[in-house]
Structures are given as C-alpha cells and as structure tokens.
Amino acid sequence: MHRRSIRTLAILGAHAAVLGGLWASAAHAQPQATPTEIAENPVLVETFDAAWRIIRDTHYDPDMLGIDWEGVRDELRPKAARATSNGELRAILMDMLSRLGESHFSVIPSEAAQVLPGEGRSVDAKGNEASDDIDTKPENAHEIHGSPDESPEQDRDERYGGGNDWLGLDVRVAEGQLVVTRVEPGSPAAEAGITPGWLIERIGPKRVDNVLKKLADASQAELGIVAWQVFSEMLSGPPGTRARLGLIDGEDNEIELVLERTARPGDMFKFGNLPPMNTRVEHRWLEPGEMGVPEGARIGLIRFNIFMMPAAPAFERAVDELRDADGIIIDIRGNLGGIGGLAIGMSRHIVSEPASLGTMTMRGATLHFNVTPALSTSWGDRVTPFDGKLAVVIDGVSASTSEIFAGGLQSIGRARVFGQRTAGMALPANMDRLPNGDVLLHAIADYHDSTGRRLERDGVPPDVPVELNRTDLLNGIDAPVAKAAAWIAQSEDTPSDD
C-alpha cells in the first residue's frame, strides 16, 4: 500500500503537467445518492464523486489494474456522505487511492496548494490530518511539539515546521538513526560546528526514534523518503525562528545546540497548483585530492534539488562551464522530481546522438522522451554536447523525474549510475482542483525506459551500489561521489574495481 506525505507527493506529481493537453475531461454524470445516503455536506459528496470519476476517466489502465473501481465507490461513498469535514473526507479519499497501490496518488489540502511548503495543514504517512507526533502547526508550536514538561527550555522563538527557512543541513535515515549527510558551508549548522556523520537524536521536544516508530507502518522501501520528508519539515521553519537539536558528534558526545534558521539559497518558483518551491543548481570543479581526485584530472560536479524551470538554464550554464572536463558527476540525491519534460531538455546538453530516454503510455496515446542533441547554446554559441564520462549519483530520495533522467541515461548507456536504488515512484501524474478546493494528484500514465524496464516500484538500480556509511561521512568522504570520481579518473583500459 503506497502512502505518502503531502509535500512529497505535491512535488513528485509536478512533472506531467508540463506536457500539456494530457488531461482527460470528466464528462460523465456524477453517480446519484441513494435514498439511504444522507449527505451532511453536499460539497464533500460532490468532491468524492469528482475524485472517483477523474481517476476512472484518466487512469492509464482502462481496466483499473483489475480493481473493481465501481465496487470501491459503492463501498466508500456512503462514508463520504456521512463526512462532516474536509479532514474526514481526505481520510476516505486516501483509503480509495491506496487501493491502486501506486505512487502519485494523493489529496493535497487546499491550504498546502496555496502557500509556501509546510504553512498549511498537512497529512501524515497514513494520509490523515497532521498529528502531534510528526507534522507541525505554525500557529501553535507548543501544542504540537509537546507540553512544557517535555521541553522546559523551549521558548516561543522555537518552531519546528511551517516555513521554508533552514539550518543548512541535509539528513537521511540509516540503520534506524538520523544521520547528517551534508552541511552547507557558511550555514547556521556549519558555524555551529556540525559536520556530516553527526547524529540527530532530538528535534525540539521530539525524539527521532519516537517519530520513526510512528512511521513504521510505511513499507521499508518508502520509509526512507517519507522519513526524510518528515524530518526535513521539522528542521525547517519560518524566518527568524530557532531550532533546538540534540546531537551525537563524531566522538559520540551528546551535544545540545540552538540554531537560528536562515533563508535557503536558490530561487522560489511557482508551478500550477503546487506550492512555491525552492530551486537550486550548484556546479564546481573537484579539487585535486578531493574525493581522491588525482592531479591532472578534471572532474566537474553538478548538483540540483528539483526539476523546475529555473534549473534548466542553470544546468545548461553548468555544463558549458565544465565542457572541458574528463567527466561530470550529476548529483540528484534528494531530488524529488518535478517537470518531466526537463529530463529531455537537460539531456540535450550531455547526449551526442539522438536517443530516447523512454516511453510514457496513456489511454490511447504514447509519448516518447526523445532527446535531440543541442548544437548551440540558448545564447547563440555553436557547441557540441558534452561527450566525456558521465556519472549520475542517486539515492532513495531520488524520485519521479529524477528516475526518468537517471534511468533513461543509464538505459541508453550514456551514464554510469552510483549510489542507492531510487524511490520507485515514477508515474507521470496530473493535478486537478476538486469542488472543496483540495487538489487531487493522480497518475495518468505508465513509464518505461528505452529497454522496456518499468521504473515504478523497482526504481533505478545503481551500476555501482554505495551504501550510506557514517564512518565515511565522519572522515569527510562522500562515498558515491568518490566512487564516481575514481571511475572518471581511471584510464579506459584500467579494470573497474566495482
């Protein structure tokens, strides 16, 4: 059963909308209530009917994966007729969507679809309204995060969620622990001395292990991405707020720090019914000795967090400035996806021959993700696409368009993939506004790469698996990037050590 946090799904579903013209109109009449169904709130019943009908009319499989979709409606519609709030209805809709067992099906509350990430009410891993133990209410942080008995030092400037400012660190769950995997130079976390490899045991009054227990009913495959979303939200907050962290440093000492958040680097971008999202692209040359890079090797690194429009020109500039490299490493760990068409657009700068990243199949239509090499820049310079070695670094929080990008380049033999298997959440999706103001996220197509491999559920397997290792992080080693750099630096006739 696939269950997702609302912000995760909101981002994952964005990529299909760019393809335009894929919406199927809901032209059929709504089913009528029987005399025994007394609708306490007609808008909620209308919303249930609209969601059920949209999925029936737009799902890529006319047979609905063998599910008795009419029977699902007959079972759940009476519950919708008795619902008295949007929250109750969302739980019913999430029950309906879970019957499909696929990613990219969720209900985005109207508040979350209109404001910055985290400012509206959210849902937990079960699709219920946000609970005290996981998500946050900006208007009442003490109520959400515990009584004064749990955290006597907490003050009113401490907030956990409900904003886009950050502490400058990224985290992952590994072996039941929340590990700091990256620290932004110059950020509050960096200035406080936090380094990759430290553990976070407490965020405000909430213990990490208790939150993980609350998420334990998520399958192991998706726990990583759900937990990452939950903890990333808890670590974020409105401008000017602070967070109290309980940490374990590299020498296993317990440390408590109170850090003030700062604005994230990057550009905010609004797309369709999604909340505004931060988009950031970084690129640089790896220094000799860094990650084991030998003298004389020229290796570039590009990292970006989401496939949204501001990323496209920045990626093109990055490739252009690194064009003379022996190889380029593209790091899309933690990239939840975005606009599917950008996988094609970005690949034009790194693919030298026409190729197909894969195929998207809908009812009565098939779209091919065909890549035509870019022979000039957007500013008019004649170029040839980068044809040096190409490595793509992925992990379990790489999803959706990231999977189309990594899996597509892997399937045509253009890139070697390093890291951990991706999330397996690769269905193109659409978003439709429902009568109650919520937004329905629903898959409208299936996707296979150029070899016919289906990425949904199974994800993209790395060519070189590299597990998250705390010891490496404490020693300043980003193992997947180091492995990718070693592959690029080795001569063509040197056997690979993987």
C-alpha positions in Angstrom: 0.0 0.0 0.0 1.5 3.3 -1.0 1.2 6.2 1.4 3.0 9.5 1.1 3.4 12.7 2.9 1.6 15.6 1.2 4.6 17.8 0.4 6.4 14.8 -1.1 3.6 14.0 -3.4 3.0 17.6 -4.3 6.5 17.8 -5.7 6.5 14.3 -7.3 3.4 14.9 -9.3 4.5 18.1 -11.0 6.3 16.6 -14.0 3.3 15.6 -16.0 1.7 19.0 -16.2 4.4 20.4 -18.5 3.4 18.0 -21.2 0.1 19.8 -21.7 -3.0 18.5 -23.3 -2.9 15.3 -21.3 -5.9 16.0 -19.1 -9.0 13.9 -19.7 -12.2 15.8 -19.2 -14.6 14.4 -16.6 -17.6 14.4 -18.9 -19.6 11.6 -17.2 -22.5 12.4 -14.9 -21.9 12.0 -11.2 -23.4 9.0 -9.5 -26.6 9.9 -7.6 -27.0 9.3 -3.9 -29.4 6.5 -3.0 -32.3 7.3 -0.6 -30.4 5.8 2.3 -27.4 8.1 1.9 -28.0 11.3 3.7 -25.3 13.8 2.7 -24.5 16.0 5.7 -22.3 18.2 3.5 -23.2 18.0 -0.3 -19.8 19.6 -1.3 -18.0 16.7 0.3 -20.0 14.1 -1.6 -19.5 16.1 -4.8 -15.8 16.1 -4.1 -15.7 12.3 -3.5 -17.6 11.8 -6.7 -15.3 14.1 -8.7 -12.2 12.4 -7.4 -13.5 8.9 -8.1 -14.6 9.9 -11.6 -11.4 11.7 -12.5 -9.4 8.6 -11.7 -11.8 6.3 -13.6 -11.5 8.5 -16.7 -7.8 9.3 -16.7 -6.0 6.2 -15.2 -3.7 4.8 -17.9 -5.2 1.3 -17.5 -8.9 1.2 -18.6 -9.2 -2.0 -16.5 -8.1 -0.1 -13.4 -5.3 -2.7 -12.7 -8.0 -5.3 -12.2 -9.6 -3.4 -9.3 -13.4 -3.3 -9.0 -13.5 0.5 -9.2 -17.3 0.6 -9.2 -17.2 -1.6 -6.0 -14.7 0.8 -4.4 -17.1 3.7 -5.0 -20.1 1.7 -3.7 -18.2 0.9 -0.5 -16.8 4.3 0.3 -19.4 6.7 -1.0 -21.7 6.2 2.0 -18.8 7.1 4.3 -18.2 10.3 2.2 -21.9 11.1 2.6 -21.6 11.0 6.4 -18.3 13.0 6.5 -18.6 16.3 8.3 -15.2 17.9 7.5 -12.5 18.1 4.8 -10.2 16.1 7.1 -12.7 13.2 7.4 -13.2 13.2 3.6 -9.4 13.3 2.9 -9.0 10.1 5.0 -11.7 8.4 2.9 -10.2 9.6 -0.3 -6.8 8.4 0.8 -8.3 5.0 1.5 -9.8 5.0 -2.0 -6.4 6.0 -3.6 -4.5 3.4 -1.6 -6.5 0.6 -3.3 -4.5 1.3 -6.5 -1.2 0.6 -4.8 0.8 3.1 -6.8 2.7 6.3 -6.3 1.5 9.7 -7.3 -2.0 9.4 -5.9 -2.8 11.8 -3.1 -5.0 14.7 -1.9 -3.3 18.0 -1.4 -5.2 20.1 1.1 -6.2 23.5 -0.4 -4.1 25.3 2.2 -0.9 23.4 1.2 -1.6 24.1 -2.5 -1.8 27.9 -2.0 1.0 28.7 0.4 4.7 28.0 1.0 5.6 24.4 1.8 4.5 23.5 5.3 2.4 26.5 6.1 -0.9 24.7 5.6 -2.3 21.7 7.3 -0.6 18.6 6.1 -1.1 14.8 6.3 1.0 12.1 7.9 2.3 8.9 6.3 -1.2 7.4 6.6 -2.9 10.3 4.8 -4.5 11.6 8.0 -4.5 15.2 9.2 -1.2 16.1 10.7 -0.7 14.7 14.2 1.2 16.0 17.3 3.9 13.4 16.7 5.0 14.2 13.2 3.9 17.4 11.5 3.5 20.9 12.7 1.0 23.7 13.2 2.8 27.1 12.8 0.1 28.7 14.9 0.6 26.5 18.0 4.1 25.0 18.1 3.9 24.2 21.8 0.7 22.2 21.4 2.1 20.2 18.5 5.5 19.5 19.9 4.7 18.7 23.5 4.0 20.1 26.8 6.5 22.2 28.8 7.2 19.1 30.8 8.8 17.5 27.7 11.0 20.5 26.9 11.2 23.0 29.8 13.7 25.2 28.0 11.7 25.6 24.8 10.9 29.3 24.1 8.4 31.0 21.8 11.1 31.6 19.1 11.5 27.8 18.6 9.5 26.4 15.8 9.5 23.1 14.0 8.0 23.2 10.5 5.7 25.7 8.9 8.2 27.6 6.9 10.9 27.4 4.3 14.0 28.7 6.2 16.6 26.1 7.1 19.6 25.2 9.3 21.8 24.3 6.4 22.0 20.6 6.7 20.6 17.6 5.0 19.8 14.3 6.7 19.0 10.6 5.9 17.8 7.7 7.9 20.3 4.9 8.1 20.2 1.8 10.4 17.5 3.4 12.4 19.4 6.7 13.0 19.0 10.2 11.6 22.4 11.0 10.1 23.6 14.4 8.9 24.8 13.8 5.3 25.6 17.3 4.2 26.3 20.7 5.7 26.1 23.9 3.7 29.2 26.0 4.1 28.5 29.2 6.0 25.1 28.0 7.2 24.0 28.0 10.9 24.8 24.3 11.1 28.3 24.8 9.7 29.0 27.8 12.0 27.9 25.7 15.0 30.5 23.0 14.1 28.1 20.3 12.8 29.7 18.0 10.2 28.5 15.1 8.1 28.3 11.9 10.2 26.8 13.5 13.3 23.5 12.0 14.5 20.4 13.9 15.4 18.5 12.3 18.3 16.0 15.1 19.1 14.4 17.9 17.2 12.9 20.3 19.7 10.9 18.1 22.2 10.5 15.2 19.7 12.8 12.2 19.9 13.8 10.9 16.5 13.3 7.3 17.4 9.7 8.0 18.6 8.9 9.7 15.3 10.4 6.7 13.4 8.1 4.4 15.3 5.2 6.5 14.2 6.3 6.0 10.6 6.9 2.2 11.0 3.8 1.2 9.2 5.2 2.6 5.9 6.9 -0.1 3.9 10.7 -0.3 4.2 11.1 0.8 0.6 9.3 4.0 1.2 10.2 4.7 4.8 13.3 6.5 3.7 11.6 9.0 1.5 8.7 9.6 4.0 11.0 9.9 6.9 13.3 12.3 5.0 10.2 14.5 4.2 9.0 14.5 7.8 12.4 15.3 9.3 13.2 17.9 6.7 9.9 19.6 7.5 10.6 19.5 11.3 14.1 21.0 10.7 12.6 23.9 8.7 10.6 26.9 10.0 9.6 30.5 9.4 12.1 33.3 9.1 13.7 34.3 12.4 12.8 31.1 14.3 15.2 28.8 16.0 15.5 25.0 16.5 16.9 23.1 19.4 18.7 19.9 18.4 20.0 17.0 20.5 23.0 15.6 18.6 25.8 13.0 18.8 29.1 14.3 17.5 31.9 12.4 15.8 33.3 11.3 19.2 29.9 10.1 20.4 29.5 13.0 22.7 25.9 14.3 23.4 25.5 17.9 22.4 22.6 20.3 22.5 22.5 23.3 20.2 20.0 26.0 19.5 20.4 27.4 15.9 18.6 30.2 14.2 17.4 29.5 10.7 18.3 31.4 7.6 16.9 31.7 4.1 17.7 28.8 1.8 19.9 29.6 -1.2 18.2 29.3 -4.6 15.1 30.7 -6.4 11.4 30.2 -5.4 9.3 29.0 -8.3 5.5 28.6 -8.5 4.1 25.9 -10.9 0.5 25.1 -11.4 -1.4 24.1 -8.3 1.8 23.3 -6.4 3.1 25.4 -3.6 6.1 27.6 -4.4 9.3 25.6 -4.3 13.0 26.4 -3.8 15.1 25.5 -6.9 18.9 25.5 -6.7 21.6 24.4 -9.1 25.3 24.3 -8.0 28.3 23.4 -10.0 32.1 23.4 -9.5 35.4 21.6 -10.2 36.5 19.0 -7.8 39.9 19.9 -6.4 42.9 17.6 -6.7 43.0 15.4 -3.7 39.3 16.0 -3.0 37.4 12.6 -3.0 40.7 11.1 -4.1 40.8 13.1 -7.4 44.4 12.7 -8.8 46.5 15.6 -10.0 45.7 16.4 -13.6 42.2 15.0 -13.6 39.4 17.5 -14.5 36.2 16.4 -12.9 33.1 18.6 -12.7 30.2 18.3 -10.2 26.7 19.5 -10.8 24.1 19.2 -8.0 20.4 20.3 -8.2 17.4 19.7 -6.0 14.4 19.7 -8.3 13.4 19.6 -11.9 11.8 23.0 -12.1 12.1 25.7 -14.8 14.9 27.8 -13.1 17.1 24.6 -13.1 17.1 24.3 -16.9 19.2 27.4 -17.8 21.4 27.0 -14.8 22.1 23.4 -15.8 23.0 24.5 -19.3 25.4 27.1 -18.0 27.0 24.5 -15.7 27.6 22.0 -18.5 29.0 24.8 -20.6 31.5 25.9 -18.0 32.5 22.2 -17.3 32.6 21.3 -21.0 36.4 20.6 -21.0 36.1 18.1 -18.1 37.2 14.5 -18.3 33.9 13.7 -16.7 31.0 15.3 -15.0 29.2 13.9 -11.9 25.5 14.9 -11.7 24.3 14.6 -8.1 20.5 14.2 -7.9 20.3 12.7 -4.4 17.3 14.1 -2.6 15.8 15.4 -5.9 12.1 14.6 -5.7 11.5 15.2 -9.4 9.4 17.9 -11.0 8.7 18.7 -14.6 9.2 15.6 -16.7 10.0 17.5 -19.9 13.1 18.9 -18.3 14.7 15.4 -18.3 14.6 15.7 -22.1 15.8 19.3 -22.2 18.7 18.8 -19.8 19.8 15.6 -21.5 20.2 17.5 -24.8 23.4 19.0 -23.4 25.0 15.7 -22.5 23.8 13.3 -25.2 25.7 13.4 -28.5 23.4 11.2 -30.6 19.6 11.2 -30.9 18.1 8.8 -28.4 15.0 8.0 -26.3 15.0 8.1 -22.6 11.8 6.1 -22.5 8.1 5.9 -23.2 5.1 7.3 -21.4 1.9 5.4 -22.1 -1.6 6.8 -21.5 -5.0 5.8 -22.6 -5.0 6.0 -26.4 -1.7 7.8 -26.6 2.1 7.2 -26.3 4.7 9.9 -25.8 8.4 9.2 -26.4 11.0 11.0 -24.4 13.2 11.6 -27.4 16.4 13.6 -27.0 17.9 15.7 -29.8 21.4 16.8 -29.1 21.8 20.6 -28.6 24.2 22.0 -31.2 24.1 25.6 -29.9 23.5 27.3 -26.6 20.5 29.3 -25.7 22.6 32.4 -26.0 23.7 31.5 -29.6 27.1 29.9 -29.4 27.8 26.8 -31.5 28.7 23.8 -29.4 28.7 20.1 -29.3 27.1 18.3 -26.4 29.4 17.2 -23.6 30.7 13.8 -24.5 33.1 13.0 -21.7 32.4 10.4 -19.0 29.1 11.0 -17.2 28.2 9.7 -13.7 24.8 10.2 -12.0 24.6 9.9 -8.2 21.2 8.8 -6.8 19.7 7.6 -3.5 16.3 6.5 -2.1 15.1 10.1 -2.1 15.6 10.5 -5.9 12.2 10.1 -7.4 9.9 10.8 -10.3 11.6 12.9 -13.0 15.0 12.1 -11.3 14.2 8.4 -12.1 13.3 9.2 -15.7 16.5 11.2 -16.0 18.9 8.7 -14.3 17.2 5.6 -15.6 16.9 7.0 -19.1 20.6 7.9 -19.4 21.5 4.5 -17.9 19.3 2.6 -20.3 21.0 4.2 -23.4 24.5 3.6 -22.0 25.3 7.3 -21.6 25.8 7.4 -17.8 27.1 5.2 -15.1 24.9 5.4 -12.0 26.3 5.4 -8.4 24.7 5.2 -5.0 21.4 3.7 -3.8 18.3 2.5 -5.6 15.8 5.3 -6.3 12.4 5.6 -4.8 10.4 3.7 -7.4 7.9 6.5 -7.7 8.0 7.2 -11.4 4.4 7.5 -12.7 3.6 10.7 -14.6 0.8 12.5 -12.9 -1.7 15.4 -13.1 -3.3 17.7 -10.6 -7.0 18.6 -10.6 -8.8 21.1 -8.3 -11.7 19.4 -6.5 -15.0 21.0 -5.6 -13.9 21.5 -2.0 -10.7 23.4 -3.0 -8.3 20.5 -2.4 -6.1 19.2 -5.3 -6.2 15.6 -6.5 -2.8 14.3 -7.5 -3.3 11.2 -9.8 -1.2 9.2 -12.1 -2.3 9.4 -15.7 0.4 7.4 -17.5 2.9 4.5 -17.1 6.5 4.9 -17.9 9.2 2.5 -19.2 12.8 3.3 -20.1 14.3 2.6 -23.5 15.0 -1.0 -22.6 11.3 -1.6 -21.6 12.2 -1.5 -17.9 9.3 -0.2 -15.7 10.7 2.2 -13.0 7.6 2.3 -10.8 8.1 0.3 -7.5 11.5 -1.1 -8.6 13.2 2.2 -9.1 16.6 2.7 -10.9 19.3 0.3 -9.6 22.8 1.8 -9.4 25.5 0.3 -11.6 27.8 0.8 -8.6 25.9 0.4 -5.3 27.3 2.5 -2.5 25.5 2.4 0.9 25.4 5.3 3.3 28.2 4.9 5.8 28.6 7.1 8.9 32.3 6.4 9.2 32.9 7.7 5.7 30.9 10.8 6.4 32.8 11.5 9.6 36.0 11.2 7.6 34.8 13.7 5.1 34.2 11.1 2.4 31.2 11.4 0.2 31.4 7.7 -0.9 29.2 7.8 -4.0 30.9 10.9 -5.4 34.3 9.4 -4.5 33.5 6.2 -6.4 32.2 8.2 -9.4 35.3 10.4 -9.4 37.6 7.3 -9.3 35.8 5.8 -12.3 36.1 9.0 -14.2 39.8 9.4 -13.3 40.8 5.8 -14.3 42.1 5.2 -17.8 39.8 3.4 -20.3 41.9 0.2 -20.1 42.0 0.1 -16.3 39.6 -2.5 -14.9 36.9 -1.1 -12.7 37.1 -2.1 -9.1 33.4 -2.3 -8.5 
